[in-house]
Amino acid sequence: MSKASSYTAEWSTTGSSTGMSQTGSSIGGDSSIPVDYTAPDVAKREERAVARSKILVFFVLLFAVCGAATATYLLMENQERKDFEASFAGLGSEVSTVAGQKVDQIYSALDTYSVVISSEATADPNASWPFVTVPNYSLKSQKIAELVGLESPMITLCPIVNEDDRDKWPSFVSEWAPVWYQESLDNERENKFTVEEMMNSTILFLHYYEFYFDDDGVLQQNIKPVPWPGPILANWQAFPLENNIDLFLTHRSMDMLTFPEMADQFQITSLTLAPSIGFLAILNTEPEKGELGELFIDSQIVQPIIEDGNLVAVIRLKLPWLEFFRNLNIDGLSDTVAVLRSSCNIGIGPLFSNSTETNVLSFWIDSSETVFLGLQDAHNPKYDDLVVSRVVVDVDLDISQLPEDVCVPELTLDLYPTEELEATFHTSSPELYTVVVVAIFAFTSLVFLLYDYFVGRRQRKFMARIMRQDRIVSDVFPAAIRDRLYESEQKGSKEDNLLDPLGGGGGGAPLADLFLETTVVYADIAGFTAWSSAREPAQVFILLETLYGEFDKRAYRHNVFKVETVGDCYVAVAGLPEPDKDHAMAVCRFARDCVKAMKTTTMKLEVALGPDTSELELRVGIHSGQVTAGVLRGERSRFQLFGDTMNTASRMESTSARSRIQISQATADLLLAAGLSAWMAPRTNKILVKGKGEMQTYWLKTKVVKGMKKSKSNTDFAILEETVESSDSSNQTSEVHADDNFDLDDIGAMTKTERLVQWNVEVLSLLLQQIVASRGTDTVPIDPSLSQKEATIGT
């Protein structure tokens, strides 16, 4: 008993989640039959898992696309930035190197030139400083300018005139100025002045200029002799000659020490006997009223001329930075900011309205042009880390010989790129590669989506087929058995086979259990064999499908499990797979409803299937006891019941009567225990059962005595929909005919003759309609009210 209890407990646990699986979906069954079939949880879980994985893959692809596109764009942009930085580093290094070499070349050329001048002066016995005129000065200076790569420098020879030699200076200028003027005019043929014109504009005495603005705001100048004692740095020979004849007044015999910048450089050179460099303010345009014109700052280099260890003269070279940078002749030089920084402030004298001091000059240099950006650091601060710096002028002097207030300039060249230069390195490559990456990911995603679509479609077809198969399995097996079959398949070895567990030599334990308390019902259609032999196959199956469908509805309603149908015999059981203490009462209810459904259904089908269809009746037998239930695996495996209870129930059916329900003593005892004695009546004579001998059986009444006493055990039966009436006493032993047990007024009962006439009318009407249709006329349309079954009969 304990073993059976454990079996039933296990079955109840596994099947409770889905309930009893009925066969409402059997072939021919009504689609409205309520069924409790549900898809296996594993399928639902897998569907949800696949859906989640697809969402996850979608977002992973999305993030991958965004990440890859962003990374590609940033990498390509960074690569362009690196190319730009590397290119500018090389360019800046080349520019600074060439600039430094060019400055060194200028210093070297001036040093050589000073030696040449000194040698020529020494070689002429009639020449002594300051009264020295360098022959062919214009031609020699021109060669120096070409050597250092300057197109329009200003190279001036400035001898030092002591106070004792001032009186001799005018006569010296008057004698020798025409000589070197003519030489210069011969060399500089673009100058159209004559020697006479130039001499007329030449001031012979040593002088300086006093500048001022008159009342009208016009710049004026006064020429005054040099009144102060001491040496004078006279402006003497110059290359090139000025194109403006009036400028001769400001150049010949002018004391250059009146300019503060020149005075500072001369002080450094006279004390160190070394070259010095400084800055000079230059007016680029003719001054207008109240204005001085555009201001440029150029450098001037003072090269000493030494004789016998003494400074006797200097060569002054104006270095135009615009021309200097323009003539660097470097391929690829463009859009670069050059910042010249001096270690000393550049003094902008009192002549200028915006007098100030600065030590920075900025230039925009390009291979085609150079632009002065002003007295400021004009580079873009975002390129601070890309600066290429070089000291282009570093005069190695002994500063101990100089006063503390004297500053020795050191020039540093800082080169910076510009946004315009960086823009030349910007291409469409980052966007192009980003688009390519996105396109690749998009194509990959599209392929994935297409693949997923086709796989999904295949999976859906496969899953639909699996679910249909699972539905069929659920129709054949109870839900608990179905789940156990699946579990055994998942846990079993590769050799395990649900259909043939022993065929491969392996196999698992059989799926079988013992149920101690069950009630089995057999219901056979009396007269079916003779009836079916006179019918077409379609008509036979219409009858069986319709009847079994009605029985399936009632089985589901009364919690009775349909086991199988064998021919015209319907087998069902209550008490398994879920235990039910009222299994006997449930089967009795079910059997009584089936007898009634048999009568009503056959009468409804009589018109379609023939007048003798209503003469078919149900013969039912019921027995209660234990059964062995399980899956008989192998070819066409199915859920089956075995045991003496099955045999006895079959004997109850075979010995029963038409439209009667015969129950065994065991079933009767269960009804008596439930206080339902009014449901049955003992059979008059005992029946002889093969293998058991004589048995006392009972007829189950199809109507129960009205006012039946209710017991505690039959509470469920007190709410039956049927209204029971008392037609026989509780100890009635005579047989009750079926026609006495059912009220058929609600289905419009007719006599056999009337039903036969009606059937012939329907058949003939259908044949006439088919004849009319075959003749191609639609005057008599086929009656749309004809059912498929009637149409089948007609064909």
Secondary structure, 3 states (H helix, E strand, C coil): CHHHHHHHHHHHHHHCCCCCCCCCCCCCCCCCCCCCCCCCHHHHHHHHHHHHHHHHHHHHHHHHHHHHHHHHHHHHHHHHHHHHHHHHHHHHHHHHHHHHHHHHHHHHHHHHHHHHHHHHHHHCCCCECCECCCCCHHHHHHHHHHHHCCCCCEEEEEEEECHHHCCCHHHHHHHHHHHHHHHHHHHCCCCCCCHHHHHHCCCCCCEEEEEEECCCCCEEEEEEECCCCCCEEECCCEECCCCCHHHHHHCCCEEHHHCHHHHHHHHHHHHHCCCEEEEEEEECCCCCCCCCCCEEEEEEEEEEEEECCEEEEEEEEEECHHHHHHCCCCCCCCCEEEEEEEEEEEECCCCCCCCCEEEEEEEEECCCCEEEEECCCCCCHHHHHHCEEEEEEECCCCHHHCCCCCCCCEEEEEEEECHHHHHCCCCCHHHHHHHHHHHHHHHHHHHHHHHHHHHHHHHHHHHHHHHHHHHHHHHHCCHHHHHHHHHHHHHCCCCCCCCCCCCCCCCCCCCEEEEEEEEEEEEEEECHHHHHHCCCHHHHHHHHHHHHHHHHHHHHHCCCEEEEEECCEEEEEECCCCCCCCHHHHHHHHHHHHHHHHHHHHHHHHHHHCHHHHHCEEEEEEEEEEEEEEEECCCCCEEEEECHHHHHHHHHHHCCCCCEEEECHHHHHHHHHCCCHHHEEECCCCEEECCCEEECCEEECCCCCCCCCCCHHHCHHHHCCCCCCCCCCCCCCCCCCHHHCCCCHHHCCCCHHHHHHHHHHHHHHHHHHHHHHHCCCCCCCCCCCCCHHHHHHHC
